[in-house]
C-alpha cells in the first residue's frame, strides 16, 4: 500500500473518527466544557482538522445526534412500518432495540447532557426536541393508535399515554449516566437496565388492555 493510498483511506474515515471522539467528550464533559481542540486531540488529528468538515462545535453536536439517536429512530420507524405482529410486541421491540443501540452505548448520555444544558443552549435543545423527542413521541403514538384500532388496547388519551410510556426510558437513560455510576447507585435489578424497562412496560401494557 502506497503512502497516498494510506492517506486516502485515513481521509475517508476521518469525519467518523471526529464524531466518535466528540461523543465521548460531550458525554464526559458536557457541551459547554468541551472544546474543539479536545475533540481534535481525542480523534488524533490536528487542531484545525474538525473545521474541514464542520463549521463549529454546534454542528458537530448535531452530527453526533443524527449519526446515533436519529439514525436509530429511522431504523425503528422502518421496523414499525414492516411489523406484522401485535402492537404490544412492537412496543417491546422498540424498547429493546433503543436500549441496545442507544441506551447501552455512550450516545445514551446525550439525553442527560441536553436536559442539563437546555437553558444555556436553547437552539440545540430545540434541535434535539425536533430531531429526537418529537419523532419518538409520534412513533409511540402511532403504535397506540394501531393497537386501539385493532382492539388490542382500550381507548386512552394518546398524548398523555405516550408520555407515560416514554418516561421510564428517559429516566433510565439519565440514571444510567448519572447516579448509576456512584457507589450504591445501581441496584441488582439495574444491572440489566433493559429488563427493568421491559418489566415496567409489561406493567403499563396491562393497563392498556380492553376492560370487560
Rosetta blueprint (number, residue, H / E / L):
1 X L
2 X L
3 X H
4 X H
5 X H
6 X H
7 X H
8 X H
9 X H
10 X H
11 X H
12 X H
13 X H
14 X H
15 X H
16 X H
17 X H
18 X H
19 X H
20 X H
21 X H
22 X H
23 X H
24 X H
25 X H
26 X H
27 X H
28 X H
29 X H
30 X L
31 X L
32 X L
33 X L
34 X L
35 X L
36 X H
37 X H
38 X H
39 X H
40 X H
41 X H
42 X H
43 X H
44 X L
45 X L
46 X L
47 X L
48 X L
49 X H
50 X H
51 X H
52 X H
53 X L
54 X L
55 X L
56 X L
57 X H
58 X H
59 X H
60 X H
61 X H
62 X H
63 X H
64 X H
65 X H
66 X H
67 X H
68 X H
69 X H
70 X H
71 X H
72 X H
73 X H
74 X H
75 X H
76 X H
77 X H
78 X H
79 X H
80 X H
81 X H
82 X H
83 X L
84 X L
85 X L
86 X L
87 X H
88 X H
89 X H
90 X H
91 X H
92 X H
93 X H
94 X H
95 X H
96 X H
97 X H
98 X H
99 X H
100 X H
101 X H
102 X H
103 X H
104 X L
105 X L
106 X H
107 X H
108 X H
109 X H
110 X H
111 X H
112 X H
113 X H
114 X H
115 X H
116 X H
117 X L
118 X L
119 X L
120 X L
121 X L
122 X H
123 X H
124 X H
125 X H
126 X H
127 X H
128 X H
129 X H
130 X H
131 X H
132 X H
133 X H
134 X H
135 X H
136 X H
137 X H
138 X H
139 X H
140 X H
141 X H
142 X H
143 X H
144 X H
145 X H
146 X H
147 X H
148 X H
149 X H
150 X L
151 X L
152 X L
153 X E
154 X L
155 X L
156 X L
157 X L
158 X H
159 X H
160 X H
161 X H
162 X H
163 X H
164 X H
165 X H
166 X H
167 X H
168 X H
169 X H
170 X H
171 X H
172 X H
173 X H
174 X H
175 X H
176 X H
177 X L
178 X L
179 X H
180 X H
181 X H
182 X L
183 X L
184 X L
185 X L
186 X L
187 X L
188 X L
189 X H
190 X H
191 X H
192 X H
193 X H
194 X H
195 X H
196 X H
197 X H
198 X H
199 X H
200 X H
201 X H
202 X H
203 X H
204 X H
205 X H
206 X H
207 X H
208 X H
209 X E
210 X L
211 X L
212 X L
